Amino acid sequence: MQSEDLPIENRVANSALETFNLEDHYPSGQRTTLDLSQWLYEGFILKEKDFRAALKAHDWSQYQDQYLALFCSTDAIVPAWAYILVTAQLGPFVKTVIIGDLEALESHLYQAAMAQIDWSAYQDKAVIIKGCSQKHVPKNAYLWAMTALQPYAKSIMYGEACSAVPLYKRGR
């Protein structure tokens, strides 16, 4: 039989590689940021009475079921209790709240999602951490995946099956 007569074999599909796709663990839901400077005098000074009044007047229901990142866009020194007070108002509405930007929020969401994974399913398997995704995956998530997989996987690669970069191979 000549090589032209042989059926085309998809060796990637037939391999024992397990793909770990971080995108599969992407927490769905709206992401929002909230800037505390809007409630500071001239954006820099926290006057407690005015701050509390502004929080009381704010419509918190607009953040219903959202993931929220609190931040201050100015160089104001915002005491910890101010963030906590805002969180007390947000609590009944948001799914989660952090201090930081959207990247920090994404990292937090992935870390929480990955804590729920049963990594033992990858015991003694060759695993590839999928590199390309349609959704935003923070770089930290790849590090957490590597750390979580390493005690279980026989080997770990990164990228796509057709062009994977070897990262780890368990010693004998």
LUMGUMAR-719388 format. One record per atom (N, C-alpha, C): residue number from 0; residue in one letter; x, y, z. Coordinates in steps of 0.001 Angstrom, whole numbers, padded with zeros to 6 digits. Layout:
BEGIN
+-----+------+---------+---------+---------+
: pos : code :       u :       v :       w :
+-----+------+---------+---------+---------+
: NUM :    a :       X :       Y :       Z :
...
+-----+------+---------+---------+---------+
This chain:
BEGIN
+-----+------+---------+---------+---------+
: pos : code :       u :       v :       w :
+-----+------+---------+---------+---------+
:   0 :    m :  000856 : -001177 :  000000 :
:   0 :    m :  000000 :  000000 :  000000 :
:   0 :    m :  000897 :  001233 :  000000 :
:   1 :    q :  000620 :  002151 : -000901 :
:   1 :    q :  001413 :  003375 : -000979 :
:   1 :    q :  000904 :  004390 :  000037 :
:   2 :    s :  001751 :  005389 :  000347 :
:   2 :    s :  001396 :  006375 :  001370 :
:   2 :    s :  000146 :  007167 :  001001 :
:   3 :    e : -000136 :  007304 : -000299 :
:   3 :    e : -001341 :  008025 : -000708 :
:   3 :    e : -002612 :  007244 : -000385 :
:   4 :    d : -002486 :  005924 : -000257 :
:   4 :    d : -003638 :  005071 : -000008 :
:   4 :    d : -003966 :  004926 :  001482 :
:   5 :    l : -003054 :  005330 :  002352 :
:   5 :    l : -003278 :  005197 :  003792 :
:   5 :    l : -004269 :  006253 :  004275 :
:   6 :    p : -005141 :  005868 :  005168 :
:   6 :    p : -006090 :  006869 :  005703 :
:   6 :    p : -005334 :  007901 :  006558 :
:   7 :    i : -005853 :  009100 :  006554 :
:   7 :    i : -005249 :  010158 :  007358 :
:   7 :    i : -005595 :  009907 :  008816 :
:   8 :    e : -004562 :  009893 :  009640 :
:   8 :    e : -004768 :  009632 :  011062 :
:   8 :    e : -004535 :  010926 :  011843 :
:   9 :    n : -005482 :  011254 :  012694 :
:   9 :    n : -005343 :  012419 :  013572 :
:   9 :    n : -004652 :  011942 :  014846 :
:  10 :    r : -003317 :  012062 :  014853 :
:  10 :    r : -002558 :  011560 :  015996 :
:  10 :    r : -002818 :  012390 :  017252 :
:  11 :    v : -003146 :  013664 :  017098 :
:  11 :    v : -003446 :  014507 :  018260 :
:  11 :    v : -004727 :  014027 :  018929 :
:  12 :    a : -005765 :  013772 :  018136 :
:  12 :    a : -007039 :  013313 :  018696 :
:  12 :    a : -006905 :  011934 :  019331 :
:  13 :    n : -006014 :  011100 :  018781 :
:  13 :    n : -005840 :  009746 :  019289 :
:  13 :    n : -004821 :  009654 :  020426 :
:  14 :    s : -004186 :  010753 :  020778 :
:  14 :    s : -003168 :  010716 :  021824 :
:  14 :    s : -003822 :  010667 :  023205 :
:  15 :    a : -002984 :  010347 :  024182 :
:  15 :    a : -003463 :  010255 :  025565 :
:  15 :    a : -003403 :  011615 :  026271 :
:  16 :    l : -003155 :  012665 :  025537 :
:  16 :    l : -003061 :  014001 :  026126 :
:  16 :    l : -004395 :  014452 :  026698 :
:  17 :    e : -004358 :  014979 :  027902 :
:  17 :    e : -005527 :  015605 :  028530 :
:  17 :    e : -005345 :  017109 :  028406 :
:  18 :    t : -006326 :  017802 :  027865 :
:  18 :    t : -006239 :  019253 :  027746 :
:  18 :    t : -006922 :  019904 :  028931 :
:  19 :    f : -006191 :  020798 :  029584 :
:  19 :    f : -006779 :  021603 :  030651 :
:  19 :    f : -006979 :  023001 :  030077 :
:  20 :    n : -008222 :  023369 :  029878 :
:  20 :    n : -008561 :  024651 :  029274 :
:  20 :    n : -009074 :  025595 :  030367 :
:  21 :    l : -008293 :  026591 :  030705 :
:  21 :    l : -008685 :  027548 :  031735 :
:  21 :    l : -009981 :  028263 :  031377 :
:  22 :    e : -010217 :  028442 :  030113 :
:  22 :    e : -011427 :  029115 :  029655 :
:  22 :    e : -012696 :  028368 :  030107 :
:  23 :    d : -012579 :  027052 :  030286 :
:  23 :    d : -013714 :  026252 :  030752 :
:  23 :    d : -014121 :  026632 :  032172 :
:  24 :    h : -013247 :  027296 :  032884 :
:  24 :    h : -013501 :  027661 :  034276 :
:  24 :    h : -013756 :  029159 :  034431 :
:  25 :    y : -014012 :  029823 :  033305 :
:  25 :    y : -014278 :  031265 :  033311 :
:  25 :    y : -015601 :  031544 :  034010 :
:  26 :    p : -015569 :  032285 :  035114 :
:  26 :    p : -016822 :  032592 :  035819 :
:  26 :    p : -017659 :  033588 :  035011 :
:  27 :    s : -018849 :  033196 :  034639 :
:  27 :    s : -019688 :  034104 :  033848 :
:  27 :    s : -020302 :  035159 :  034758 :
:  28 :    g : -020570 :  036309 :  034204 :
:  28 :    g : -021170 :  037403 :  034951 :
:  28 :    g : -020500 :  038724 :  034600 :
:  29 :    q : -021188 :  039781 :  034881 :
:  29 :    q : -020699 :  041116 :  034564 :
:  29 :    q : -019633 :  041556 :  035556 :
:  30 :    r : -018549 :  042151 :  035017 :
:  30 :    r : -017490 :  042716 :  035828 :
:  30 :    r : -017647 :  044234 :  035836 :
:  31 :    t : -017472 :  044848 :  037014 :
:  31 :    t : -017652 :  046286 :  037161 :
:  31 :    t : -016576 :  046833 :  038088 :
:  32 :    t : -016222 :  048094 :  037861 :
:  32 :    t : -015334 :  048783 :  038786 :
:  32 :    t : -016098 :  049917 :  039443 :
:  33 :    l : -015665 :  050284 :  040630 :
:  33 :    l : -016290 :  051377 :  041369 :
:  33 :    l : -015186 :  052228 :  041985 :
:  34 :    d : -015150 :  053502 :  041590 :
:  34 :    d : -014115 :  054441 :  042009 :
:  34 :    d : -014565 :  055209 :  043250 :
:  35 :    l : -013849 :  055028 :  044345 :
:  35 :    l : -014199 :  055705 :  045596 :
:  35 :    l : -013932 :  057208 :  045563 :
:  36 :    s : -013104 :  057672 :  044640 :
:  36 :    s : -012774 :  059104 :  044617 :
:  36 :    s : -014003 :  059985 :  044378 :
:  37 :    q : -015048 :  059427 :  043783 :
:  37 :    q : -016274 :  060196 :  043532 :
:  37 :    q : -016928 :  060670 :  044829 :
:  38 :    w : -016617 :  060007 :  045947 :
:  38 :    w : -017218 :  060366 :  047233 :
:  38 :    w : -016236 :  061088 :  048161 :
:  39 :    l : -015093 :  061472 :  047618 :
:  39 :    l : -014092 :  062197 :  048401 :
:  39 :    l : -014147 :  063677 :  048047 :
:  40 :    y : -013939 :  064519 :  049022 :
:  40 :    y : -013921 :  065962 :  048790 :
:  40 :    y : -012774 :  066286 :  047838 :
:  41 :    e : -013120 :  066897 :  046701 :
:  41 :    e : -012184 :  067214 :  045626 :
:  41 :    e : -011390 :  065972 :  045177 :
:  42 :    g : -011970 :  064809 :  045405 :
:  42 :    g : -011355 :  063564 :  044970 :
:  42 :    g : -010219 :  063069 :  045855 :
:  43 :    f : -009894 :  063820 :  046911 :
:  43 :    f : -008721 :  063468 :  047710 :
:  43 :    f : -008958 :  063333 :  049212 :
:  44 :    i : -009930 :  064016 :  049739 :
:  44 :    i : -010098 :  064061 :  051190 :
:  44 :    i : -011385 :  063367 :  051594 :
:  45 :    l : -011250 :  062412 :  052504 :
:  45 :    l : -012415 :  061705 :  052993 :
:  45 :    l : -012951 :  062443 :  054219 :
:  46 :    k : -014121 :  063023 :  054054 :
:  46 :    k : -014833 :  063639 :  055173 :
:  46 :    k : -015897 :  062629 :  055577 :
:  47 :    e : -015748 :  062051 :  056741 :
:  47 :    e : -016566 :  060910 :  057130 :
:  47 :    e : -018061 :  061176 :  057010 :
:  48 :    k : -018530 :  062297 :  057524 :
:  48 :    k : -019967 :  062585 :  057497 :
:  48 :    k : -020475 :  062662 :  056053 :
:  49 :    d : -019748 :  063380 :  055193 :
:  49 :    d : -020141 :  063507 :  053783 :
:  49 :    d : -020037 :  062163 :  053057 :
:  50 :    f : -018997 :  061407 :  053378 :
:  50 :    f : -018783 :  060102 :  052761 :
:  50 :    f : -019954 :  059173 :  053081 :
:  51 :    r : -020321 :  059108 :  054347 :
:  51 :    r : -021434 :  058251 :  054762 :
:  51 :    r : -022752 :  058699 :  054114 :
:  52 :    a : -022949 :  060003 :  054009 :
:  52 :    a : -024173 :  060531 :  053381 :
:  52 :    a : -024223 :  060148 :  051901 :
:  53 :    a : -023091 :  060237 :  051224 :
:  53 :    a : -023026 :  059889 :  049803 :
:  53 :    a : -023312 :  058404 :  049592 :
:  54 :    l : -022765 :  057574 :  050469 :
:  54 :    l : -023011 :  056129 :  050363 :
:  54 :    l : -024480 :  055810 :  050600 :
:  55 :    k : -025073 :  056504 :  051554 :
:  55 :    k : -026488 :  056272 :  051862 :
:  55 :    k : -027387 :  056645 :  050679 :
:  56 :    a : -027001 :  057688 :  049940 :
:  56 :    a : -027807 :  058181 :  048819 :
:  56 :    a : -027587 :  057382 :  047527 :
:  57 :    h : -026539 :  056595 :  047482 :
:  57 :    h : -026180 :  055866 :  046255 :
:  57 :    h : -027134 :  054686 :  046011 :
:  58 :    d : -027436 :  054421 :  044744 :
:  58 :    d : -028278 :  053284 :  044362 :
:  58 :    d : -027403 :  052045 :  044191 :
:  59 :    w : -027347 :  051216 :  045205 :
:  59 :    w : -026499 :  050030 :  045199 :
:  59 :    w : -027096 :  048893 :  044381 :
:  60 :    s : -028375 :  048946 :  044127 :
:  60 :    s : -029030 :  047854 :  043396 :
:  60 :    s : -028526 :  047737 :  041958 :
:  61 :    q : -027893 :  048777 :  041437 :
:  61 :    q : -027368 :  048717 :  040071 :
:  61 :    q : -026231 :  047690 :  039919 :
:  62 :    y : -025703 :  047212 :  041034 :
:  62 :    y : -024611 :  046239 :  041006 :
:  62 :    y : -025096 :  044810 :  041240 :
:  63 :    q : -026387 :  044603 :  041144 :
:  63 :    q : -026989 :  043294 :  041391 :
:  63 :    q : -026302 :  042201 :  040586 :
:  64 :    d : -025860 :  041155 :  041280 :
:  64 :    d : -025254 :  039957 :  040682 :
:  64 :    d : -024009 :  040236 :  039844 :
:  65 :    q : -023276 :  041283 :  040161 :
:  65 :    q : -022048 :  041612 :  039438 :
:  65 :    q : -020829 :  041264 :  040284 :
:  66 :    y : -019696 :  041131 :  039603 :
:  66 :    y : -018396 :  041014 :  040248 :
:  66 :    y : -017821 :  042424 :  040243 :
:  67 :    l : -017367 :  042894 :  041388 :
:  67 :    l : -016998 :  044304 :  041486 :
:  67 :    l : -015591 :  044503 :  042044 :
:  68 :    a : -014854 :  045428 :  041426 :
:  68 :    a : -013523 :  045819 :  041884 :
:  68 :    a : -013586 :  047256 :  042384 :
:  69 :    l : -013265 :  047450 :  043653 :
:  69 :    l : -013218 :  048792 :  044251 :
:  69 :    l : -011817 :  049374 :  044062 :
:  70 :    f : -011750 :  050651 :  043732 :
:  70 :    f : -010456 :  051307 :  043602 :
:  70 :    f : -010617 :  052795 :  043847 :
:  71 :    c : -009507 :  053489 :  043952 :
:  71 :    c : -009515 :  054949 :  044050 :
:  71 :    c : -008568 :  055462 :  042980 :
:  72 :    s : -009094 :  056250 :  042059 :
:  72 :    s : -008307 :  056698 :  040910 :
:  72 :    s : -007376 :  057863 :  041227 :
:  73 :    t : -007474 :  058413 :  042421 :
:  73 :    t : -006581 :  059508 :  042802 :
:  73 :    t : -005530 :  058976 :  043784 :
:  74 :    d : -004610 :  059837 :  044162 :
:  74 :    d : -003571 :  059455 :  045117 :
:  74 :    d : -004023 :  059647 :  046558 :
:  75 :    a : -005313 :  059688 :  046772 :
:  75 :    a : -005855 :  059874 :  048119 :
:  75 :    a : -005471 :  058696 :  049009 :
:  76 :    i : -005279 :  058982 :  050266 :
:  76 :    i : -005054 :  057931 :  051249 :
:  76 :    i : -006429 :  057561 :  051806 :
:  77 :    v : -006900 :  056412 :  051392 :
:  77 :    v : -008234 :  055955 :  051784 :
:  77 :    v : -008068 :  054934 :  052906 :
:  78 :    p : -008652 :  055204 :  054070 :
:  78 :    p : -008524 :  054241 :  055170 :
:  78 :    p : -009263 :  052939 :  054862 :
:  79 :    a : -008784 :  051863 :  055467 :
:  79 :    a : -009372 :  050536 :  055232 :
:  79 :    a : -010855 :  050515 :  055545 :
:  80 :    w : -011279 :  051215 :  056598 :
:  80 :    w : -012685 :  051168 :  056976 :
:  80 :    w : -013597 :  051725 :  055878 :
:  81 :    a : -013083 :  052620 :  055037 :
:  81 :    a : -013904 :  053182 :  053960 :
:  81 :    a : -014253 :  052099 :  052932 :
:  82 :    y : -013273 :  051277 :  052581 :
:  82 :    y : -013529 :  050167 :  051656 :
:  82 :    y : -014511 :  049173 :  052285 :
:  83 :    i : -014346 :  048936 :  053578 :
:  83 :    i : -015218 :  047993 :  054277 :
:  83 :    i : -016647 :  048542 :  054344 :
:  84 :    l : -016764 :  049846 :  054571 :
:  84 :    l : -018089 :  050478 :  054637 :
:  84 :    l : -018802 :  050386 :  053285 :
:  85 :    v : -018066 :  050612 :  052212 :
:  85 :    v : -018648 :  050475 :  050869 :
:  85 :    v : -019064 :  049023 :  050632 :
:  86 :    t : -018227 :  048090 :  051053 :
:  86 :    t : -018533 :  046667 :  050891 :
:  86 :    t : -019785 :  046288 :  051668 :
:  87 :    a : -019985 :  046888 :  052829 :
:  87 :    a : -021199 :  046619 :  053609 :
:  87 :    a : -022443 :  047019 :  052823 :
:  88 :    q : -022352 :  048089 :  052049 :
:  88 :    q : -023473 :  048526 :  051219 :
:  88 :    q : -023660 :  047598 :  050011 :
:  89 :    l : -022547 :  047141 :  049462 :
:  89 :    l : -022587 :  046289 :  048267 :
:  89 :    l : -023009 :  044856 :  048566 :
:  90 :    g : -022711 :  044392 :  049774 :
:  90 :    g : -022900 :  042997 :  050162 :
:  90 :    g : -024181 :  042333 :  049700 :
:  91 :    p : -025331 :  042962 :  049888 :
:  91 :    p : -026586 :  042296 :  049477 :
:  91 :    p : -026765 :  042188 :  047963 :
:  92 :    f : -025918 :  042850 :  047196 :
:  92 :    f : -026148 :  042923 :  045754 :
:  92 :    f : -025114 :  042175 :  044909 :
:  93 :    v : -023831 :  042318 :  045219 :
:  93 :    v : -022783 :  041775 :  044353 :
:  93 :    v : -022507 :  040309 :  044627 :
:  94 :    k : -021916 :  039641 :  043622 :
:  94 :    k : -021473 :  038259 :  043804 :
:  94 :    k : -020179 :  038239 :  044610 :
:  95 :    t : -019301 :  039167 :  044310 :
:  95 :    t : -018047 :  039297 :  045049 :
:  95 :    t : -017506 :  040708 :  044864 :
:  96 :    v : -016671 :  041134 :  045808 :
:  96 :    v : -016052 :  042451 :  045737 :
:  96 :    v : -014610 :  042330 :  046206 :
:  97 :    i : -013709 :  043021 :  045495 :
:  97 :    i : -012293 :  043048 :  045865 :
:  97 :    i : -011798 :  044483 :  045777 :
:  98 :    i : -010633 :  044754 :  046353 :
:  98 :    i : -009965 :  046033 :  046144 :
:  98 :    i : -008955 :  045810 :  045033 :
:  99 :    g : -009046 :  046598 :  043981 :
:  99 :    g : -008116 :  046462 :  042861 :
:  99 :    g : -008770 :  046822 :  041548 :
: 100 :    d : -008116 :  046422 :  040472 :
: 100 :    d : -008621 :  046711 :  039135 :
: 100 :    d : -009263 :  045457 :  038543 :
: 101 :    l : -009647 :  045542 :  037273 :
: 101 :    l : -010309 :  044396 :  036637 :
: 101 :    l : -009391 :  043178 :  036527 :
: 102 :    e : -008096 :  043417 :  036328 :
: 102 :    e : -007145 :  042298 :  036254 :
: 102 :    e : -007085 :  041565 :  037593 :
: 103 :    a : -007060 :  042319 :  038687 :
: 103 :    a : -007053 :  041715 :  040022 :
: 103 :    a : -008357 :  040955 :  040265 :
: 104 :    l : -009456 :  041506 :  039777 :
: 104 :    l : -010750 :  040841 :  039925 :
: 104 :    l : -010765 :  039518 :  039173 :
: 105 :    e : -010284 :  039522 :  037927 :
: 105 :    e : -010227 :  038291 :  037131 :
: 105 :    e : -009352 :  037248 :  037821 :
: 106 :    s : -008222 :  037680 :  038347 :
: 106 :    s : -007342 :  036750 :  039054 :
: 106 :    s : -008053 :  036146 :  040258 :
: 107 :    h : -008741 :  036982 :  041004 :
: 107 :    h : -009478 :  036502 :  042174 :
: 107 :    h : -010541 :  035472 :  041767 :
: 108 :    l : -011276 :  035769 :  040709 :
: 108 :    l : -012337 :  034865 :  040269 :
: 108 :    l : -011776 :  033522 :  039812 :
: 109 :    y : -010663 :  033558 :  039082 :
: 109 :    y : -010045 :  032312 :  038638 :
: 109 :    y : -009491 :  031525 :  039810 :
: 110 :    q : -008883 :  032209 :  040762 :
: 110 :    q : -008332 :  031505 :  041912 :
: 110 :    q : -009451 :  030788 :  042680 :
: 111 :    a : -010566 :  031462 :  042853 :
: 111 :    a : -011709 :  030856 :  043542 :
: 111 :    a : -012260 :  029665 :  042741 :
: 112 :    a : -012364 :  029820 :  041430 :
: 112 :    a : -012889 :  028734 :  040587 :
: 112 :    a : -011955 :  027531 :  040597 :
: 113 :    m : -010669 :  027791 :  040551 :
: 113 :    m : -009699 :  026696 :  040495 :
: 113 :    m : -009603 :  025949 :  041823 :
: 114 :    a : -009957 :  026603 :  042898 :
: 114 :    a : -009960 :  025942 :  044211 :
: 114 :    a : -011041 :  024860 :  044281 :
: 115 :    q : -011995 :  024909 :  043377 :
: 115 :    q : -013100 :  023940 :  043361 :
: 115 :    q : -012821 :  022716 :  042477 :
: 116 :    i : -011714 :  022731 :  041763 :
: 116 :    i : -011401 :  021652 :  040809 :
: 116 :    i : -010825 :  020440 :  041530 :
: 117 :    d : -011254 :  019257 :  041107 :
: 117 :    d : -010666 :  018020 :  041608 :
: 117 :    d : -009481 :  017680 :  040699 :
: 118 :    w : -008309 :  018062 :  041128 :
: 118 :    w : -007102 :  017900 :  040317 :
: 118 :    w : -006663 :  016441 :  040215 :
: 119 :    s : -007155 :  015593 :  041084 :
: 119 :    s : -006757 :  014181 :  041047 :
: 119 :    s : -007209 :  013502 :  039750 :
: 120 :    a : -008130 :  014107 :  039031 :
: 120 :    a : -008564 :  013562 :  037740 :
: 120 :    a : -007412 :  013540 :  036729 :
: 121 :    y : -006339 :  014283 :  037016 :
: 121 :    y : -005192 :  014354 :  036110 :
: 121 :    y : -004043 :  013459 :  036578 :
: 122 :    q : -004324 :  012568 :  037544 :
: 122 :    q : -003305 :  011684 :  038098 :
: 122 :    q : -002632 :  010862 :  037005 :
: 123 :    d : -001298 :  010949 :  036939 :
: 123 :    d : -000463 :  010173 :  036023 :
: 123 :    d : -000798 :  010382 :  034546 :
: 124 :    k : -001313 :  011542 :  034204 :
: 124 :    k : -001655 :  011828 :  032810 :
: 124 :    k : -000720 :  012884 :  032226 :
: 125 :    a : -000611 :  012851 :  030920 :
: 125 :    a :  000097 :  013898 :  030196 :
: 125 :    a : -000919 :  015014 :  029947 :
: 126 :    v : -000629 :  016184 :  030467 :
: 126 :    v : -001593 :  017286 :  030420 :
: 126 :    v : -001017 :  018445 :  029624 :
: 127 :    i : -001875 :  019045 :  028841 :
: 127 :    i : -001488 :  020265 :  028134 :
: 127 :    i : -002387 :  021393 :  028633 :
: 128 :    i : -001770 :  022451 :  029109 :
: 128 :    i : -002515 :  023636 :  029525 :
: 128 :    i : -002746 :  024447 :  028258 :
: 129 :    k : -003993 :  024542 :  027846 :
: 129 :    k : -004341 :  025220 :  026598 :
: 129 :    k : -003952 :  026687 :  026671 :
: 130 :    g : -003312 :  027168 :  025626 :
: 130 :    g : -002775 :  028520 :  025627 :
: 130 :    g : -003699 :  029588 :  025071 :
: 131 :    c : -004356 :  029318 :  023988 :
: 131 :    c : -005194 :  030342 :  023355 :
: 131 :    c : -006618 :  030261 :  023899 :
: 132 :    s : -007229 :  031422 :  024055 :
: 132 :    s : -008609 :  031427 :  024534 :
: 132 :    s : -009349 :  032628 :  023977 :
: 133 :    q : -010650 :  032529 :  023959 :
: 133 :    q : -011498 :  033611 :  023479 :
: 133 :    q : -011788 :  034614 :  024599 :
: 134 :    k : -011720 :  034136 :  025839 :
: 134 :    k : -012007 :  034968 :  026996 :
: 134 :    k : -010698 :  035359 :  027669 :
: 135 :    h : -010748 :  036431 :  028448 :
: 135 :    h : -009546 :  036888 :  029131 :
: 135 :    h : -009184 :  035936 :  030270 :
: 136 :    v : -007991 :  035387 :  030186 :
: 136 :    v : -007470 :  034534 :  031250 :
: 136 :    v : -006238 :  035240 :  031811 :
: 137 :    p : -006267 :  035627 :  033092 :
: 137 :    p : -005104 :  036307 :  033659 :
: 137 :    p : -003893 :  035374 :  033728 :
: 138 :    k : -002716 :  035938 :  033606 :
: 138 :    k : -001494 :  035131 :  033619 :
: 138 :    k : -001362 :  034337 :  034911 :
: 139 :    n : -001824 :  034892 :  036024 :
: 139 :    n : -001760 :  034169 :  037294 :
: 139 :    n : -002473 :  032821 :  037212 :
: 140 :    a : -003549 :  032749 :  036465 :
: 140 :    a : -004320 :  031508 :  036374 :
: 140 :    a : -003469 :  030375 :  035801 :
: 141 :    y : -002585 :  030690 :  034860 :
: 141 :    y : -001708 :  029672 :  034290 :
: 141 :    y : -000728 :  029161 :  035353 :
: 142 :    l : -000250 :  030074 :  036192 :
: 142 :    l :  000673 :  029674 :  037256 :
: 142 :    l : -000028 :  028783 :  038272 :
: 143 :    w : -001251 :  029148 :  038637 :
: 143 :    w : -002019 :  028338 :  039582 :
: 143 :    w : -002329 :  026968 :  039006 :
: 144 :    a : -002627 :  026920 :  037716 :
: 144 :    a : -002894 :  025627 :  037072 :
: 144 :    a : -001647 :  024746 :  037123 :
: 145 :    m : -000496 :  025327 :  036835 :
: 145 :    m :  000755 :  024567 :  036873 :
: 145 :    m :  001004 :  024031 :  038284 :
: 146 :    t :  000848 :  024883 :  039272 :
: 146 :    t :  001077 :  024492 :  040662 :
: 146 :    t :  000110 :  023388 :  041096 :
: 147 :    a : -001127 :  023492 :  040679 :
: 147 :    a : -002139 :  022509 :  041063 :
: 147 :    a : -001958 :  021175 :  040329 :
: 148 :    l : -001545 :  021223 :  039074 :
: 148 :    l : -001393 :  020008 :  038275 :
: 148 :    l : -000122 :  019227 :  038610 :
: 149 :    q :  000911 :  019917 :  038989 :
: 149 :    q :  002222 :  019288 :  039152 :
: 149 :    q :  002240 :  018080 :  040101 :
: 150 :    p :  001540 :  018107 :  041231 :
: 150 :    p :  001575 :  016915 :  042083 :
: 150 :    p :  000877 :  015687 :  041470 :
: 151 :    y :  000082 :  015883 :  040447 :
: 151 :    y : -000709 :  014798 :  039866 :
: 151 :    y : -000216 :  014353 :  038493 :
: 152 :    a :  000047 :  015285 :  037618 :
: 152 :    a :  000328 :  014960 :  036217 :
: 152 :    a :  001690 :  014297 :  036034 :
: 153 :    k :  001731 :  013413 :  035054 :
: 153 :    k :  002990 :  012763 :  034680 :
: 153 :    k :  003865 :  013773 :  033928 :
: 154 :    s :  003211 :  014574 :  033070 :
: 154 :    s :  003925 :  015625 :  032349 :
: 154 :    s :  002944 :  016759 :  032057 :
: 155 :    i :  003512 :  017954 :  031922 :
: 155 :    i :  002684 :  019134 :  031657 :
: 155 :    i :  003325 :  019925 :  030527 :
: 156 :    m :  002478 :  020314 :  029583 :
: 156 :    m :  002914 :  021139 :  028456 :
: 156 :    m :  002002 :  022363 :  028376 :
: 157 :    y :  002406 :  023308 :  027561 :
: 157 :    y :  001618 :  024524 :  027375 :
: 157 :    y :  001434 :  024760 :  025892 :
: 158 :    g :  000265 :  025248 :  025513 :
: 158 :    g :  000012 :  025631 :  024122 :
: 158 :    g : -001107 :  024808 :  023520 :
: 159 :    e : -000853 :  024354 :  022322 :
: 159 :    e : -001796 :  023519 :  021587 :
: 159 :    e : -001106 :  022180 :  021321 :
: 160 :    a : -001883 :  021129 :  021162 :
: 160 :    a : -001311 :  019789 :  020994 :
: 160 :    a : -000339 :  019712 :  019822 :
: 161 :    c : -000584 :  020486 :  018788 :
: 161 :    c :  000276 :  020427 :  017608 :
: 161 :    c :  001591 :  021183 :  017793 :
: 162 :    s :  001678 :  022029 :  018808 :
: 162 :    s :  002903 :  022813 :  019014 :
: 162 :    s :  003083 :  023143 :  020497 :
: 163 :    a :  003084 :  022116 :  021313 :
: 163 :    a :  003153 :  022311 :  022763 :
: 163 :    a :  004591 :  022545 :  023230 :
: 164 :    v :  004702 :  023350 :  024276 :
: 164 :    v :  005988 :  023620 :  024907 :
: 164 :    v :  006065 :  022761 :  026172 :
: 165 :    p :  007034 :  021859 :  026253 :
: 165 :    p :  007154 :  021045 :  027467 :
: 165 :    p :  007531 :  021923 :  028669 :
: 166 :    l :  006856 :  021713 :  029801 :
: 166 :    l :  007117 :  022500 :  030995 :
: 166 :    l :  007619 :  021644 :  032163 :
: 167 :    y :  007075 :  020450 :  032277 :
: 167 :    y :  007381 :  019621 :  033443 :
: 167 :    y :  007239 :  018154 :  033072 :
: 168 :    k :  008160 :  017339 :  033615 :
: 168 :    k :  008049 :  015892 :  033468 :
: 168 :    k :  008499 :  015291 :  034796 :
: 169 :    r :  007609 :  014496 :  035386 :
: 169 :    r :  007907 :  013871 :  036671 :
: 169 :    r :  009066 :  012913 :  036521 :
: 170 :    g :  009963 :  012957 :  037481 :
: 170 :    g :  011105 :  012027 :  037483 :
: 170 :    g :  010639 :  010636 :  037829 :
: 171 :    r :  011444 :  009678 :  037506 :
: 171 :    r :  011075 :  008267 :  037736 :
: 171 :    r :  011214 :  007910 :  039154 :
+-----+------+---------+---------+---------+
